[in-house]
Every structure is written in C-alpha cells, then in structure tokens.
Amino acid sequence: MQLHMLTKKDLDQLRKSLQDDTRKIIREEVENEAQAIKDELGAEITSSRMRVQNDIEEVKDRVKNVEIRVTKMHKDLKAEIKMVSHMLDKDNIQTAKKVKQIEQHLGISS
C-alpha cells in the first residue's frame, strides 16, 4: 500500500473546491428562501387586495343606499314645502280679502 502525501498545492485546490461548493450551496439556499418569502408576500398582497376590493364594494353599496334615502327624503321634503306654501298662499289671499272687506265696510282705502 502506497500513501501519497498531499502537497500544499493539492490542499489549496481542495480548500478552494470546498469553498466554491459551500458558496454554491449557500447561494442556492438563500435563493430558495428569498423565493419562498417572495411567494408568501405575493399571496398576502393578493389576499389584502381582495379584502380591500370587497370593502370598497361594501362602501359603494352603503353610499348608494344613502343616496336613495336622501333622494326620497328630498322628494318628501319638497312635497311638504309645496303643500305648506300652498296653504300659506290660501291663508294670505283670504286675509287680503278680509282686510279689503273691512276697509270697504269702514270706508277707508288702502
């Protein structure tokens, strides 16, 4: 059996080869971890976007309901104002007629 002694050059080449292999393994592990994190963040972003879009749709529906109620209230208020205005006009005309009758009865002119 023959034993070979490794030379300094052999040891340096072996060390360099091990370093290169170690670097390659570390680089692959870092790349794998980075990709996993990227994928996880992408999924979270997508999920968050969906939640935000759902919230926006809910807000749109609420606003639409408020607009419908406000429109109905506006219409009702307009009708009520018209009715009150008409009543006041009638009262005003009746009061004016009564004042005219009183003036005629008293013989005074306006």
C-alpha positions as a Markdown table, in Angstrom:
| # | Residue | x | y | z |
|---|---|---|---|---|
| 1 | Met | 0.0 | 0.0 | 0.0 |
| 2 | Gln | 1.3 | 3.3 | -1.0 |
| 3 | Leu | 0.5 | 6.6 | 0.7 |
| 4 | His | 0.5 | 9.8 | -1.1 |
| 5 | Met | 1.2 | 13.0 | 0.7 |
| 6 | Leu | -0.9 | 15.9 | -0.3 |
| 7 | Thr | 1.1 | 18.9 | -1.4 |
| 8 | Lys | 0.4 | 22.4 | -0.4 |
| 9 | Lys | -1.0 | 23.0 | -3.9 |
| 10 | Asp | -3.3 | 19.9 | -3.6 |
| 11 | Leu | -4.5 | 21.2 | -0.2 |
| 12 | Asp | -5.1 | 24.7 | -1.7 |
| 13 | Gln | -7.1 | 23.2 | -4.6 |
| 14 | Leu | -9.1 | 21.1 | -2.2 |
| 15 | Arg | -9.8 | 24.1 | 0.1 |
| 16 | Lys | -10.8 | 26.2 | -2.9 |
| 17 | Ser | -13.1 | 23.5 | -4.2 |
| 18 | Leu | -14.8 | 23.1 | -0.8 |
| 19 | Gln | -15.2 | 26.9 | -0.6 |
| 20 | Asp | -16.7 | 27.0 | -4.0 |
| 21 | Asp | -19.1 | 24.1 | -3.2 |
| 22 | Thr | -20.0 | 25.8 | 0.1 |
| 23 | Arg | -20.7 | 29.1 | -1.6 |
| 24 | Lys | -22.8 | 27.4 | -4.2 |
| 25 | Ile | -24.9 | 25.6 | -1.5 |
| 26 | Ile | -25.3 | 28.8 | 0.5 |
| 27 | Arg | -26.3 | 30.8 | -2.6 |
| 28 | Glu | -28.9 | 28.1 | -3.5 |
| 29 | Glu | -30.3 | 28.1 | 0.0 |
| 30 | Val | -30.5 | 31.9 | 0.1 |
| 31 | Glu | -32.2 | 32.0 | -3.4 |
| 32 | Asn | -34.7 | 29.3 | -2.2 |
| 33 | Glu | -35.5 | 31.3 | 0.9 |
| 34 | Ala | -35.8 | 34.5 | -1.0 |
| 35 | Gln | -38.2 | 32.9 | -3.5 |
| 36 | Ala | -40.3 | 31.4 | -0.7 |
| 37 | Ile | -40.6 | 34.8 | 1.0 |
| 38 | Lys | -41.4 | 36.5 | -2.3 |
| 39 | Asp | -44.2 | 33.9 | -3.0 |
| 40 | Glu | -45.6 | 34.3 | 0.5 |
| 41 | Leu | -45.6 | 38.1 | 0.2 |
| 42 | Gly | -47.3 | 37.9 | -3.2 |
| 43 | Ala | -50.0 | 35.7 | -1.7 |
| 44 | Glu | -50.5 | 38.1 | 1.2 |
| 45 | Ile | -50.7 | 41.1 | -1.2 |
| 46 | Thr | -53.3 | 39.3 | -3.4 |
| 47 | Ser | -55.3 | 38.5 | -0.3 |
| 48 | Ser | -55.1 | 42.0 | 1.0 |
| 49 | Arg | -56.1 | 43.5 | -2.3 |
| 50 | Met | -59.2 | 41.2 | -2.4 |
| 51 | Arg | -60.2 | 42.3 | 1.1 |
| 52 | Val | -59.8 | 46.0 | 0.1 |
| 53 | Gln | -61.8 | 45.5 | -3.0 |
| 54 | Asn | -64.6 | 43.8 | -1.0 |
| 55 | Asp | -64.6 | 46.6 | 1.5 |
| 56 | Ile | -64.8 | 49.2 | -1.3 |
| 57 | Glu | -67.8 | 47.3 | -2.8 |
| 58 | Glu | -69.5 | 47.4 | 0.6 |
| 59 | Val | -68.9 | 51.1 | 0.9 |
| 60 | Lys | -70.2 | 51.7 | -2.6 |
| 61 | Asp | -73.4 | 49.8 | -1.6 |
| 62 | Arg | -73.8 | 51.8 | 1.6 |
| 63 | Val | -73.3 | 55.1 | -0.3 |
| 64 | Lys | -75.9 | 54.0 | -2.9 |
| 65 | Asn | -78.4 | 53.2 | -0.1 |
| 66 | Val | -77.7 | 56.6 | 1.5 |
| 67 | Glu | -78.2 | 58.4 | -1.9 |
| 68 | Ile | -81.5 | 56.6 | -2.3 |
| 69 | Arg | -82.7 | 57.6 | 1.1 |
| 70 | Val | -81.5 | 61.2 | 0.7 |
| 71 | Thr | -83.3 | 61.4 | -2.7 |
| 72 | Lys | -86.5 | 60.1 | -1.1 |
| 73 | Met | -86.2 | 62.5 | 1.8 |
| 74 | His | -85.6 | 65.4 | -0.6 |
| 75 | Lys | -88.7 | 64.5 | -2.7 |
| 76 | Asp | -90.8 | 64.2 | 0.5 |
| 77 | Leu | -89.5 | 67.5 | 1.8 |
| 78 | Lys | -90.2 | 69.2 | -1.5 |
| 79 | Ala | -93.8 | 68.0 | -1.5 |
| 80 | Glu | -94.2 | 69.1 | 2.1 |
| 81 | Ile | -92.8 | 72.6 | 1.4 |
| 82 | Lys | -95.1 | 72.9 | -1.7 |
| 83 | Met | -98.1 | 71.9 | 0.5 |
| 84 | Val | -97.2 | 74.4 | 3.2 |
| 85 | Ser | -96.6 | 77.1 | 0.7 |
| 86 | His | -99.9 | 76.5 | -1.0 |
| 87 | Met | -101.7 | 76.7 | 2.4 |
| 88 | Leu | -99.9 | 79.9 | 3.3 |
| 89 | Asp | -100.9 | 81.4 | -0.1 |
| 90 | Lys | -104.5 | 80.5 | 0.5 |
| 91 | Asp | -104.4 | 82.0 | 4.0 |
| 92 | Asn | -102.7 | 85.1 | 2.7 |
| 93 | Ile | -105.4 | 85.5 | -0.1 |
| 94 | Gln | -108.2 | 85.0 | 2.4 |
| 95 | Thr | -106.6 | 87.5 | 4.8 |
| 96 | Ala | -106.2 | 90.1 | 2.0 |
| 97 | Lys | -109.9 | 89.6 | 1.0 |
| 98 | Lys | -111.0 | 90.1 | 4.7 |
| 99 | Val | -108.8 | 93.2 | 5.0 |
| 100 | Lys | -110.4 | 94.6 | 1.8 |
| 101 | Gln | -113.9 | 93.8 | 3.1 |
| 102 | Ile | -113.1 | 95.5 | 6.4 |
| 103 | Glu | -111.7 | 98.6 | 4.6 |
| 104 | Gln | -114.8 | 98.8 | 2.4 |
| 105 | His | -117.1 | 98.4 | 5.4 |
| 106 | Leu | -115.2 | 101.2 | 7.3 |
| 107 | Gly | -114.9 | 103.3 | 4.2 |
| 108 | Ile | -111.1 | 103.5 | 4.1 |
| 109 | Ser | -109.0 | 102.9 | 1.1 |
| 110 | Ser | -105.7 | 101.2 | 1.1 |
